[in-house]
């Protein structure tokens, strides 16, 4: 008779188990910032290998995973186009993307390293639809 209760426990955990593996609500999966994050005139679309960022009518790319430290801070290289709208001139400036992720929220700044231009700080929330005003947003 002990075999039946043990079997029931295994079956119950098997049914409940998949919910335990869902993507976390913090936006960090396997130590990497991931997901779609939106805010007022700002967005981040990140996966485990790269990220795409919008601030106002600009856009940028990060060609690596964003891995925050234990306190949630990050600082990664990338490139930012500050002349993307209304006519994209295609000029990508080297940039640093720095900020902090905490509990489904990112506050970040983009600093162009070849000029004095700094964008932000801006705030984005995990799963929130970006509100880009007059500027278009790329979708992945």
NORPE-V764593 format. One record per residue. N is the residue number from 1. RES is the residue in one small letter. SS is DSSP state (a for helix, b for strand, c for the rest). PHI is phi in radians with two decimals (999 if undefined). NEAR is the number of other ideal C-beta (glycine too) atoms within 8 Angstrom. Layout:
N;RES;SS;PHI;NEAR
N;RES;SS;PHI;NEAR
This chain:
1;x;c;999;4
2;x;a;-1.19;5
3;x;a;-1.13;6
4;x;a;-1.15;7
5;x;a;-1.08;8
6;x;a;-1.12;8
7;x;a;-1.11;8
8;x;a;-1.07;8
9;x;a;-1.12;8
10;x;a;-1.11;8
11;x;a;-1.11;8
12;x;a;-1.09;8
13;x;a;-1.16;8
14;x;a;-1.13;7
15;x;a;-1.31;6
16;x;a;-1.43;8
17;x;a;-0.95;8
18;x;a;-0.99;6
19;x;a;-1.13;6
20;x;a;-1.26;6
21;x;c;-1.77;5
22;x;c;-1.09;6
23;x;c;-1.05;6
24;x;c;-1.15;7
25;x;c;-1.39;6
26;x;c;-1.33;8
27;x;c;1.57;13
28;x;b;-1.98;10
29;x;b;-2.23;9
30;x;c;0.97;4
31;x;c;1.41;5
32;x;b;-2.13;11
33;x;b;-1.19;15
34;x;c;-2.49;10
35;x;b;1.95;9
36;x;b;-1.81;8
37;x;b;-2.14;16
38;x;b;-2.36;12
39;x;b;-2.83;13
40;x;b;-1.33;6
41;x;c;1.00;12
42;x;b;-2.69;14
43;x;b;-2.75;13
44;x;b;-2.35;14
45;x;b;-2.11;12
46;x;b;-2.21;13
47;x;c;-2.33;8
48;x;c;-1.37;7
49;x;c;-2.26;5
50;x;c;-2.91;10
51;x;b;-2.63;13
52;x;b;-2.18;13
53;x;b;-2.23;16
54;x;b;-2.17;16
55;x;b;-2.33;11
56;x;c;0.98;10
57;x;c;-1.63;7
58;x;b;-2.05;14
59;x;b;-2.58;10
60;x;b;-2.59;16
61;x;b;-2.32;11
62;x;b;-2.03;14
63;x;c;-1.73;5
64;x;c;-2.80;8
65;x;c;-1.17;9
66;x;c;-1.66;12
67;x;c;-1.94;8
68;x;c;-1.31;11
69;x;c;-1.34;7
70;x;c;-1.08;3
71;x;c;-1.63;6
72;x;c;1.67;9
73;x;b;-1.42;9
74;x;b;-2.51;14
75;x;b;-2.72;6
76;x;b;-2.27;10
77;x;b;-1.44;8
78;x;b;-3.02;14
79;x;b;-2.50;9
80;x;b;-2.35;14
81;x;b;-1.80;14
82;x;c;-1.71;10
83;x;c;-2.14;8
84;x;c;-1.58;10
85;x;c;-2.51;9
86;x;c;-1.48;3
87;x;c;-2.11;5
88;x;c;-1.28;7
89;x;c;-1.44;7
90;x;c;1.31;5
91;x;c;-1.57;7
92;x;c;-1.80;9
93;x;b;-1.69;13
94;x;b;-1.11;9
95;x;b;-2.58;13
96;x;b;-2.01;10
97;x;b;-1.92;17
98;x;b;-2.31;10
99;x;b;2.99;12
100;x;b;-2.55;11
101;x;b;-1.88;12
102;x;b;-2.52;6
103;x;c;0.79;4
104;x;c;1.39;9
105;x;b;-2.36;10
106;x;b;-2.15;12
107;x;b;-2.00;9
108;x;b;-2.49;14
109;x;b;-2.30;11
110;x;b;-1.99;15
111;x;b;-2.07;10
112;x;b;-1.22;13
113;x;c;-1.61;7
114;x;c;-1.89;5
115;x;c;-2.48;5
116;x;c;-1.72;4
117;x;c;-1.34;8
118;x;b;-2.26;8
119;x;b;-1.95;12
120;x;b;1.77;11
121;x;b;-1.33;7
122;x;b;-2.24;13
123;x;b;-2.06;10
124;x;b;-2.34;15
125;x;b;-2.05;10
126;x;b;-1.07;12
127;x;c;1.41;8
128;x;c;-1.48;9
129;x;c;-1.22;4
130;x;c;-1.11;13
131;x;b;-1.93;8
132;x;c;-1.65;11
133;x;c;1.08;6
134;x;c;-1.37;5
135;x;c;-1.66;11
136;x;c;-1.31;5
137;x;c;-2.15;8
138;x;c;-1.31;8
139;x;c;-2.13;4
140;x;c;-1.95;4
